[in-house]
Every structure is written in structure tokens, then in C-alpha cells.
Amino acid sequence: MFVAAKQHNPVSTNTETSDGRGLFLEGKERVAAAVQAARSANIFVIFVVLDNPNSRVRNQNSILDIKVPGELPDIRSYMEEFPFPFYVNLRNVNALPETLSDALRRWFELVTTSDQ
């Protein structure tokens, strides 16, 4: 989707959003392949999780509390299976500008380090 949008209109403002639930409905391998394809196409994706601000106390509907089945009889944390290498778990929406600018700075560091 990102590659097609980039080819058709480099300054397009069309975006697709998701709440992240049901991320693996089409299969974990398909999601991982899409993430890898984006990285191969030099598309930087950061998954911003707007988490429950009251989740500092466990069992308050935080993404950190979600469990998924692993290999039987294992139950794992959802974040252990999360396919996005770059993500932010944000509880305070007011911190979003600073968080995104920090993520962009880190991306520039990654790019310049890998080019050397």
C-alpha cells in the first residue's frame, strides 16, 4: 500500500489506520512479510500504540496485558510476537510530538550508521 501510494502520488495524504487488534488475522507470516517488504523498499514504519493511560496498574486493558497462544501449551505476551521492529507504547497523547521527533532522530541515526 505504501509503495503504491508513493508511486502514484509522492505527496499524498491518504493514510490507513488500524487499532492493531486482529493484526494476525491474515497470518503472522503475511504480516511479517509485509513489514519486511516495507523495510526493503526503504519505508520507515513506526507503530504507535496509544495505550490506556490507567494501565500502570496491571489488568487495566493495556496492550502489555494481552496474551496470545504460542506453541502448545505456551501462552505468550502479545508484544513478544509483535512483528514491527519499531514501535512506541504511548500512554500520554501530549507526548506524541516529542516521541515522534525522537523516533525520527533515531531513524536518522540508523540510516547514517548503516550507510557507513
C-alpha positions in Angstrom: 0.0 0.0 0.0 2.8 2.4 0.9 4.8 1.7 -2.3 1.7 2.1 -4.5 0.8 5.4 -2.8 4.4 6.6 -3.2 4.4 5.8 -6.9 1.0 7.3 -7.6 1.3 10.5 -5.6 4.5 11.2 -3.6 2.8 13.9 -1.6 -0.4 12.0 -0.9 -2.2 12.5 2.4 -4.2 9.2 2.1 -3.5 7.0 5.1 -4.9 3.8 6.5 -5.1 3.4 10.2 -5.7 0.4 12.5 -6.2 -0.1 16.1 -3.8 -3.1 15.9 -6.3 -5.6 17.1 -6.6 -8.6 14.9 -3.1 -7.9 13.5 -2.5 -11.5 12.8 -5.9 -12.4 11.3 -4.4 -12.8 7.9 -1.5 -14.8 9.3 1.6 -13.9 11.2 3.8 -14.8 8.3 1.9 -12.4 6.0 2.3 -9.5 8.4 6.0 -10.2 8.9 6.5 -10.4 5.1 4.7 -7.0 4.7 6.9 -5.4 7.3 10.0 -6.8 5.7 8.8 -5.7 2.2 8.4 -2.1 3.6 11.8 -2.2 5.1 13.3 -3.5 1.8 11.5 -0.6 0.0 13.2 1.9 2.4 9.9 2.7 4.0 10.2 3.5 7.7 7.2 2.3 9.7 6.8 3.1 13.3 3.8 1.6 15.0 2.4 3.9 17.6 0.4 2.2 20.3 -1.9 4.6 22.2 -2.2 2.6 25.4 -4.5 3.0 28.2 -3.2 5.8 30.5 -4.5 4.0 33.5 -2.7 0.8 32.6 0.2 1.5 35.0 -1.7 -0.9 37.3 -1.8 -4.4 35.6 -5.0 -5.8 34.2 -6.3 -2.4 33.1 -6.6 -3.2 29.4 -3.1 -2.4 28.4 -1.5 -3.9 25.3 1.1 -5.2 27.6 -1.6 -7.4 29.3 -2.7 -9.1 26.1 -1.8 -12.8 25.8 -1.7 -14.9 22.6 -1.3 -18.6 22.1 2.2 -19.8 21.4 3.3 -23.4 20.8 1.1 -25.6 23.0 0.8 -25.3 26.0 2.6 -22.0 25.9 0.8 -18.6 26.3 2.9 -15.6 25.4 2.7 -11.9 25.7 1.3 -10.2 22.6 4.4 -7.9 22.4 6.7 -11.0 22.2 5.0 -11.8 18.9 4.7 -8.2 17.7 6.1 -8.0 14.1 7.0 -4.4 14.0 10.6 -3.7 14.9 10.0 -0.1 15.6 7.1 0.7 17.9 6.2 3.1 20.7 3.9 2.3 23.6 2.5 5.8 24.3 0.2 6.4 27.3 0.3 10.2 27.2 -1.0 11.6 23.9 0.5 15.0 24.8 3.9 13.4 24.4 3.3 12.3 20.8 5.2 15.2 19.1 8.3 14.7 21.2 8.0 10.9 20.8 7.8 11.0 17.1 10.6 13.5 16.8 12.8 11.2 18.9 11.8 8.2 16.7 12.8 10.2 13.6 16.1 11.2 15.1 16.8 7.5 15.9 15.9 6.6 12.4 18.4 9.1 11.0 21.0 7.6 13.3 20.2 4.1 12.0 20.4 5.2 8.4 23.7 7.0 8.8 25.2 4.1 10.7 24.1 1.5 8.2 25.5 3.6 5.3 29.0 3.6 6.8 
